[in-house]
Amino acid sequence: MNDESKTLPGAPDAAALPPAAAPNYPHPIIAREGWPFIAASVAAALGVQWLAGAWWALPLWGVIAFMVQFFRDPPRAVPGAAKAVLSPADGRIVEVERARDPYLDRDALKMSVFMNVFNVHSNRSPVDGEIRDAWHHPGKFFNAELSKSSLENERNALWIRTPSGADVTCVQIAGLIARRILCYVGPGQRLARGERYGFIRFGSRVDVYLPPESRPVAAVGDKVHATASVLAMLP
């Protein structure tokens, strides 16, 4: 893996970007994908507590606490820089490198965000644009932190074309624990930067392939937050 943000000149400091736009968040703070899990856990905990007592139910209340933190989905402000590529997920940067985009068959700047079970797992669009195509590939469930997961794990990819004509490929990747990729959009639909479009359960990765002239802002090892953090600047 190469930390290209240290080798490519001209990458702006995230603190120097224009002020963030006001949040636009039409859905609840607890992701709707988690409602059935939380409801079932609460019902089970109440049943055990009623039948056997509070001590026996205590582990189930711990499970509920984990579910609530896992399915949290807080609002985020959108940075104002028009060419900023926003992080599509919460997590840690595990790759910043020159790579081949296997979906558009082109050279690209690849940036990868790994999500552990304690990160927010809602996925949001990194750019404004129209979805030109989408692909779903069944596959294995290797640890999503490993590079080979990009091509061997189950994954769902979106090709987004920005208003300026830049092509961005955003790939949801299932991991060792995550076995369920949810994507709610398809070809012909438009996405706004920071708009929620999917969810992955329970620990996973998102790859972003950008035009090769893009300048990375985030570096390997950086912790990022969906929408709020800038990954790179488009040319």
C-alpha positions as CSV (number, residue, x, y, z in Angstrom):
1,M,0.0,0.0,0.0
2,N,1.2,3.5,-0.8
3,D,0.4,6.6,1.1
4,E,0.2,8.9,-1.9
5,S,-1.1,11.9,0.0
6,K,2.6,12.4,1.0
7,T,3.9,12.1,-2.5
8,L,1.5,14.1,-4.6
9,P,1.7,17.9,-4.4
10,G,-1.2,20.2,-4.2
11,A,-3.5,18.3,-1.8
12,P,-5.4,20.9,0.2
13,D,-5.7,20.7,3.9
14,A,-9.2,19.6,5.0
15,A,-9.4,22.5,7.5
16,A,-8.9,25.0,4.6
17,L,-12.0,23.8,2.7
18,P,-15.1,26.0,2.5
19,P,-17.6,25.8,5.4
20,A,-19.9,22.8,5.5
21,A,-23.5,23.0,4.3
22,A,-26.3,22.5,6.7
23,P,-27.2,18.9,7.3
24,N,-30.1,17.4,5.2
25,Y,-31.1,14.3,7.0
26,P,-34.7,13.0,6.4
27,H,-34.3,9.7,8.3
28,P,-34.0,8.7,12.0
29,I,-30.7,8.6,14.0
30,I,-31.1,4.9,14.4
31,A,-30.9,3.3,11.0
32,R,-34.1,1.6,9.8
33,E,-32.0,-1.5,8.9
34,G,-31.5,-2.0,12.7
35,W,-35.1,-1.7,13.8
36,P,-36.0,-5.4,13.5
37,F,-32.8,-6.5,15.3
38,I,-33.3,-4.0,18.2
39,A,-37.0,-4.8,18.5
40,A,-36.3,-8.6,18.6
41,S,-33.6,-8.1,21.2
42,V,-35.7,-5.9,23.4
43,A,-38.6,-8.5,23.2
44,A,-36.2,-11.3,24.1
45,A,-34.7,-9.3,27.0
46,L,-38.1,-8.4,28.5
47,G,-39.3,-12.0,28.1
48,V,-36.2,-13.4,29.9
49,Q,-36.4,-10.8,32.6
50,W,-40.0,-11.5,33.2
51,L,-39.5,-15.3,33.3
52,A,-36.1,-15.6,35.0
53,G,-35.2,-12.3,36.5
54,A,-33.0,-9.3,35.7
55,W,-29.6,-11.0,36.2
56,W,-30.4,-13.6,33.5
57,A,-31.5,-10.9,31.1
58,L,-28.4,-8.8,31.6
59,P,-26.5,-10.3,28.7
60,L,-29.4,-9.5,26.4
61,W,-29.4,-5.9,27.5
62,G,-25.7,-5.8,26.6
63,V,-26.7,-7.1,23.1
64,I,-29.2,-4.3,22.8
65,A,-26.6,-1.7,23.7
66,F,-24.3,-3.1,21.0
67,M,-27.2,-3.1,18.4
68,V,-28.0,0.5,19.2
69,Q,-24.4,1.7,18.8
70,F,-23.9,-0.4,15.6
71,F,-27.1,0.9,13.9
72,R,-26.6,4.5,14.9
73,D,-26.8,6.8,11.8
74,P,-26.1,10.4,12.8
75,P,-26.7,13.4,10.6
76,R,-23.5,14.9,9.0
77,A,-22.7,18.3,7.5
78,V,-21.6,18.3,3.9
79,P,-18.3,20.2,3.1
80,G,-18.7,23.0,0.7
81,A,-15.8,22.4,-1.8
82,A,-17.4,21.4,-5.1
83,K,-14.5,19.1,-6.2
84,A,-14.2,17.3,-2.8
85,V,-14.7,13.6,-2.8
86,L,-16.3,12.7,0.5
87,S,-15.8,9.6,2.5
88,P,-18.7,7.1,1.7
89,A,-18.3,5.4,5.1
90,D,-17.0,5.7,8.7
91,G,-13.8,3.9,9.4
92,R,-10.0,3.8,8.7
93,I,-8.1,4.4,5.5
94,V,-6.4,1.1,4.6
95,E,-5.3,1.9,1.0
96,V,-4.3,4.9,-1.0
97,E,-2.7,3.7,-4.3
98,R,-2.6,3.7,-8.0
99,A,-4.7,0.8,-9.2
100,R,-6.8,-0.5,-12.1
101,D,-10.5,0.2,-11.8
102,P,-11.9,-3.3,-12.7
103,Y,-15.4,-1.9,-13.4
104,L,-14.5,0.9,-15.9
105,D,-11.2,-0.7,-17.1
106,R,-9.1,2.3,-16.5
107,D,-6.2,3.6,-14.4
108,A,-7.4,5.2,-11.2
109,L,-6.6,6.5,-7.7
110,K,-8.0,3.9,-5.3
111,M,-8.9,4.8,-1.7
112,S,-10.3,2.2,0.7
113,V,-12.2,2.7,4.0
114,F,-12.3,-0.3,6.4
115,M,-15.3,-0.4,8.8
116,N,-15.1,-2.4,12.0
117,V,-18.2,-3.4,14.1
118,F,-18.0,-0.2,16.1
119,N,-18.2,2.2,13.1
120,V,-21.4,3.6,11.6
121,H,-22.3,1.3,8.7
122,S,-24.5,3.6,6.7
123,N,-23.0,4.4,3.2
124,R,-23.3,7.8,1.6
125,S,-22.5,9.1,-1.8
126,P,-19.0,10.6,-2.2
127,V,-20.0,12.9,-5.0
128,D,-22.9,14.6,-6.8
129,G,-23.8,12.7,-9.9
130,E,-25.9,10.3,-12.0
131,I,-25.5,6.6,-11.6
132,R,-24.5,5.3,-15.0
133,D,-24.3,1.6,-14.1
134,A,-24.3,-0.8,-11.2
135,W,-22.9,-4.3,-10.6
136,H,-23.3,-7.0,-8.0
137,H,-20.8,-9.8,-7.7
138,P,-21.2,-12.8,-5.3
139,G,-18.0,-13.8,-3.7
140,K,-16.2,-14.9,-0.6
141,F,-16.0,-13.3,2.8
142,F,-12.4,-12.7,3.6
143,N,-11.4,-10.1,6.2
144,A,-12.4,-6.8,4.5
145,E,-9.1,-5.2,5.7
146,L,-7.2,-7.4,3.3
147,S,-6.5,-6.0,-0.2
148,K,-7.7,-9.2,-1.9
149,S,-11.2,-8.6,-0.6
150,S,-11.6,-5.9,-3.2
151,L,-11.8,-8.5,-6.0
152,E,-12.7,-11.7,-4.2
153,N,-15.4,-10.8,-1.7
154,E,-19.1,-10.2,-2.4
155,R,-19.5,-6.6,-3.5
156,N,-21.8,-4.1,-5.1
157,A,-20.4,-1.3,-7.3
158,L,-21.9,2.0,-8.5
159,W,-20.5,4.0,-11.4
160,I,-21.3,7.7,-10.7
161,R,-20.6,10.5,-13.3
162,T,-20.4,13.9,-11.8
163,P,-21.8,17.1,-13.4
164,S,-18.3,18.0,-14.6
165,G,-17.9,14.6,-16.3
166,A,-15.6,12.9,-13.7
167,D,-16.2,9.1,-13.3
168,V,-16.2,7.8,-9.7
169,T,-16.7,4.1,-8.9
170,C,-17.9,3.4,-5.3
171,V,-17.8,-0.3,-4.2
172,Q,-19.5,-1.8,-1.1
173,I,-17.6,-4.9,0.0
174,A,-18.8,-7.6,2.4
175,G,-16.4,-8.7,5.1
176,L,-15.6,-11.6,7.4
177,I,-18.6,-10.7,9.6
178,A,-20.6,-8.6,7.2
179,R,-22.7,-10.9,5.1
180,R,-25.4,-8.5,3.9
181,I,-24.9,-5.6,1.4
182,L,-27.9,-3.3,1.0
183,C,-28.0,-0.8,-1.9
184,Y,-31.1,1.2,-2.6
185,V,-30.2,3.0,-5.9
186,G,-29.6,2.0,-9.5
187,P,-28.8,3.2,-13.0
188,G,-30.5,6.5,-14.0
189,Q,-30.9,7.8,-10.5
190,R,-29.1,10.9,-9.2
191,L,-27.2,11.1,-5.9
192,A,-26.2,14.2,-4.0
193,R,-23.0,14.3,-2.0
194,G,-23.6,12.8,1.4
195,E,-26.9,11.2,0.4
196,R,-27.5,7.9,2.0
197,Y,-27.7,5.1,-0.5
198,G,-26.9,1.8,1.3
199,F,-25.9,-0.1,4.4
200,I,-23.6,-3.1,5.2
201,R,-24.0,-5.5,8.1
202,F,-21.7,-6.1,10.3
203,G,-18.1,-4.9,9.5
204,S,-16.9,-4.3,6.0
205,R,-15.2,-2.0,3.5
206,V,-15.9,0.6,0.8
207,D,-13.5,1.2,-2.2
208,V,-13.5,4.4,-4.2
209,Y,-11.9,4.6,-7.6
210,L,-11.2,8.1,-8.8
211,P,-9.7,9.7,-12.0
212,P,-5.9,9.2,-11.8
213,E,-5.3,13.0,-11.7
214,S,-7.2,13.3,-8.4
215,R,-5.3,14.5,-5.4
216,P,-5.6,12.5,-2.1
217,V,-6.3,14.4,1.1
218,A,-6.7,11.5,3.5
219,A,-3.7,9.1,4.2
220,V,-3.4,5.5,5.1
221,G,-4.3,5.1,8.8
222,D,-6.5,8.2,9.0
223,K,-9.9,7.8,10.7
224,V,-12.7,9.2,8.5
225,H,-16.4,9.9,8.9
226,A,-19.0,9.4,6.2
227,T,-19.8,12.7,4.4
228,A,-17.9,14.9,7.0
229,S,-14.4,13.8,5.9
230,V,-12.7,14.6,2.6
231,L,-10.9,11.7,0.9
232,A,-9.6,13.5,-2.2
233,M,-10.0,16.4,-4.7
234,L,-11.1,15.8,-8.2
235,P,-9.1,17.4,-11.0
